[in-house]
Amino acid sequence: MTKKKNISKKKNNSYLRLVILLILILIIVSSFIYIIYYNYIVLDYKEVYADVSIGRSLGMSADNDALWFGIITPGSKSKKEVYISFPEKVIVKTKCEGNISTLIEVNKNNFILEPNITETLEFTVSAPEDAEYGKYNGTVKIYFLRPSLFS
């Protein structure tokens, strides 16, 4: 009879341990999912066309519907500014795609933008001395992300 009690106690103990372990795993996994989900919520997203030509002479573009850098010569630069604002606190991240992405840089990236404050993003296209003549284009994506729980 004592053997049966010991076996049933061991079974109850192992079931209890298993239940506690499963609950702990569930809490840890759900916490990680919540933190990752919360950190990567895109509140808004803007996509802007970007274009530059590398040639023998300089040319400018005054349009403001995209990042038109005009014509630059090898070894030169062109700059454009974009003004951004958002009604709530966000993290701003930029990403450039296309063959222009090797030529373009932004002065600020991955920064916190306070509510209703206007920030200036300055995009600079630089053509190396050995750059090939031609047209380079792509898109600049500006993401407005929910701030981290820890910022």
N, C-alpha and C positions, 0 to 999 in steps of 0.2 A: 504494500500500500504506500509506503514512503517513496518507493521508486516511481510510482505513478504521479504522486504529488510533485516530485522533483522534475520529472519530464514535463508536466503541464506548466510548472513555474518557468522552466527554461523556454518553453514555447511562447508563453505570454511575454516573457522578457525579450525574446528575439522579435516578436511582432511589434512590441512597443518601440524597440530600437529602430526597426525598419520604418515605422510610421514617422518617428521623429526625424530620421534621416531624410525621408522623402519630403517632409514639410520644410526642413532646412534647405534642401536643394531647390524646392519650388520658390522659396523666399529669395534665395540668392539669384536664381535665374531671372525671376520677374524684376528684381531690382536692377540687374544689368540691362535688361530689355528696356525698362523705363528710362534709365539714364541715357542709353544710346538713342532711343526714340526722341527723348526730350532735346538732346543736343543737336539733332540733325533735322529739325523741322524747318522747312523753307517757308517763310511767311510771304515773301514776294521774290520775284525774279525778273530781271530785265536783260534783254539780249540786244546788243547794238552791233551793227555791221561795221567792220573796220577795213580800210583800204589804203594802200600806199603803192606808188610806182617808183621804181628805181630807174633813173635815166641819166642823160647827159646834161640836162638843164633843170632848174628849179621851177616848181609850179605850186600854187597855193589853191586851197579850196575853202570857201567861206560858208559852205552848207553846214547846218547844225543838226541834221536829221540822222547823222551817223558819224563815225570817226573817220572822216576823209582827211588823210594826211597829205594829200597832193603828190607832187613828184619831188623826190630827193635824189641827190647824187651819192655815189659810194663815199663813205666816210662822213656823212652828214646826219643830222637829226631833225625831227619834226615833233612838235608837242601839241596836244589837244587836252582841254579840260572838260570834265563832266561834273556837274553839281548834283549831289544826292542828299536826300532827306527822308526821314521815315517818322511816322507818328508815335512809335514806341521804341524802346531800347532794343537794338539788334546788333548782330555781328555781321559785318560786311565782308564778303569774300568775292574775289574776282578770278575769272578763269578765261584764258584766251585759247581759241581753237582756229585751225586753218594754218596755211603756210606763213601767215604774218606772225604767228605765235613765237617764232624764233627771233623776231625783230622788235617785238613790243614789250615794254615794261610799264608797271604802274607804281606810283610813289607810295601808295598805301594799300595794304592787303591784309585781310584777316584782323580787322580792328573793330572795336565797339563804337557804334554810332548812338549817341544819346538822342532822346526823343526831340523831334522838331528842330534839330540842329542841322544846318547845311554844311556839308563837308565837300571839299574839292578833291576829286581824283584826277591826277595828272598822268596822262598816257604819253609815253615817249617812244617813238619809233627810231631806231638807230640802224643805219646801213653800214655794215663793215666795209673796209677798203676793197675787199675782194668780192663784194656782192655782185651777183649777176643782174643785168638789166631785166626788168620785167615787172609784172603786176603781182603784188602780194595782198591777199585778203583773207578774211575769216570773220569770226564773231568774238565779241567780248561779252562774257556773261557776268552779270553782277547779281549775287545772291544776298538776300536779307534773311538771316537765320535767327531763330530764337536763341537768346543767350543761354549759356550753360547754367546748370543749377549752382555751380560753384563760382560764378563770376559776379 
